[in-house]
Amino acid sequence: MTIRDAAAGDARVVADIYNHYILNTTITFEEQAVTDTDMAQRIADVQGAGLPWLVVESDGEVAGYAYATKWRVRHAYRFSVESTVYLAPALSGKGLGRALYSELLLRLAKSGYHLVIGGIALPNAASIALHEKMGFEKVAQFREVGFKFDRWLDVGYWEKHLGTNQPKKAR
């Protein structure tokens, strides 16, 4: 297993992984498949904002990805981020998600972020289990906030403090 920064050349595989979840699940509230170009731009935007977008490789192939985005635009939120992690469906349950998330959290802590927020469309037992294994704690749930595949869906929020109580640098 190798974890590294995502590159533009990863966009096709990353889009393929994500499109599975868009088209077949309620894990994401997006409803239209994304193109390779869309995904390359998303990767560039996240990295351009100074935040990590990582991929995990298994047997030399991209098997999943994780990234962080700003939680909100107001300056006071600058030390809080929202995290996202997706794995190729056939590769879940093999420890890749945990390793990927560990690296993401490590990089965020080293960069001086204080709080990581994980939003989970419910139900999603696998994502809840991963977040809680990583030390996240459930703090909120919005009921019927999304509508996909002809049904209302809840979203729960989990948070993890990174132990960085004092900002390392002004952003």
C-alpha positions in Angstrom: 0.0 0.0 0.0 1.2 3.5 -0.9 -0.3 6.8 0.1 0.6 9.9 -1.9 -0.6 13.3 -3.0 -3.1 13.0 -5.8 -2.0 14.1 -9.3 -4.0 15.3 -12.3 -3.4 11.9 -13.8 -5.4 10.2 -11.0 -8.6 12.1 -12.0 -10.0 9.3 -14.2 -9.8 6.6 -11.5 -10.9 9.0 -8.8 -13.9 9.9 -10.9 -14.7 6.3 -11.5 -14.6 5.5 -7.8 -16.8 8.5 -7.0 -19.2 7.9 -9.8 -20.1 4.5 -8.5 -21.3 6.1 -5.3 -23.1 8.9 -7.1 -25.0 6.5 -9.4 -25.7 3.6 -7.0 -25.9 5.0 -3.4 -27.1 7.7 -1.2 -23.6 8.1 0.3 -23.2 11.3 -1.7 -26.0 13.7 -2.6 -24.5 14.4 -6.0 -26.9 12.9 -8.6 -25.0 13.3 -11.9 -21.7 11.5 -12.7 -18.6 13.7 -12.8 -16.1 13.8 -15.7 -12.4 13.3 -15.5 -12.0 17.0 -16.2 -14.4 17.9 -13.3 -12.4 15.7 -10.9 -9.1 17.1 -12.1 -10.3 20.6 -11.3 -11.6 19.5 -7.9 -8.3 18.0 -7.0 -6.5 21.2 -8.2 -8.8 23.5 -6.3 -8.3 21.6 -3.0 -4.6 21.4 -3.4 -4.5 25.0 -4.6 -6.2 26.0 -1.3 -3.2 24.4 0.5 -5.2 21.4 1.7 -4.4 17.7 1.1 -5.9 15.4 -1.5 -4.4 12.0 -1.1 -4.8 8.7 -2.9 -4.0 5.2 -1.7 -2.6 2.6 -4.1 -3.0 -1.1 -3.7 -1.0 -3.3 -6.1 0.0 -0.2 -8.0 -3.5 0.9 -8.7 -5.4 3.8 -7.1 -7.9 2.2 -4.7 -9.3 5.2 -2.9 -8.9 8.8 -2.0 -9.3 11.3 0.9 -9.2 15.1 1.1 -10.1 18.0 3.2 -12.0 21.2 2.4 -12.6 24.4 4.3 -15.5 24.0 6.6 -16.9 27.5 6.0 -15.6 30.7 4.4 -15.7 33.1 7.4 -12.2 33.7 8.7 -12.9 32.5 12.2 -13.5 29.0 10.7 -10.0 28.8 9.2 -8.8 26.1 11.6 -11.7 23.7 10.9 -12.0 21.5 7.8 -14.4 18.9 6.5 -13.0 15.5 5.5 -14.0 13.1 2.8 -12.9 9.5 2.1 -13.9 7.1 -0.6 -12.6 3.6 -1.6 -13.2 1.5 -4.6 -16.2 -0.7 -3.5 -14.4 -4.0 -3.9 -11.6 -2.8 -1.6 -13.4 -1.7 1.5 -12.8 -3.6 4.7 -9.1 -4.2 4.0 -7.6 -1.3 6.1 -7.0 1.0 3.2 -9.5 3.6 4.5 -8.1 3.6 7.9 -4.5 4.1 6.6 -5.6 6.8 4.2 -7.6 8.6 6.9 -4.7 8.4 9.4 -2.4 10.1 6.9 -4.9 12.8 6.1 -5.4 13.5 9.8 -1.7 13.6 10.4 -1.1 16.1 7.6 -4.0 18.3 8.9 -2.6 18.3 12.4 0.9 19.2 11.2 -0.6 22.1 9.2 -2.2 23.5 12.4 -5.8 22.5 11.9 -7.8 22.2 15.1 -11.0 20.4 14.1 -12.0 17.9 11.4 -15.7 17.4 10.6 -17.1 14.4 8.8 -20.6 14.6 7.4 -22.2 11.2 6.8 -25.3 10.6 4.8 -27.4 8.1 6.8 -27.6 5.2 7.0 -24.0 4.3 6.4 -22.7 1.8 9.0 -19.3 1.4 7.3 -18.5 5.2 7.3 -19.7 5.5 10.9 -17.5 2.6 12.0 -14.5 4.1 10.2 -15.0 7.6 11.7 -15.5 6.2 15.2 -12.4 4.0 14.9 -10.5 7.1 13.9 -11.6 8.9 17.1 -14.5 11.0 15.7 -17.5 11.6 17.9 -21.1 12.1 16.7 -22.2 15.7 17.5 -25.3 16.3 15.3 -27.9 14.9 13.0 -30.0 16.8 10.5 -33.2 14.9 9.6 -34.5 14.7 6.0 -32.0 17.3 4.7 -31.3 15.5 1.4 -33.6 13.9 -1.2 -32.2 11.3 -3.5 -33.6 8.1 -5.2 -37.1 9.2 -4.2 -36.5 9.3 -0.5 -35.5 11.8 2.3 -32.1 11.3 3.9 -30.5 12.3 7.1 -27.0 13.6 7.5 -25.0 13.1 10.7 -21.9 15.0 11.7 -18.9 13.6 13.5 -16.0 15.7 14.7 -12.4 15.1 15.8 -10.2 17.5 17.6 -6.6 17.2 16.4 -5.0 18.4 19.6 -3.7 21.6 18.1 -5.1 24.1 20.6 -3.1 27.1 19.5 -2.9 28.0 15.8 0.5 27.4 14.3 0.2 30.1 11.7 -2.3 32.7 10.6 -4.2 31.8 7.5 
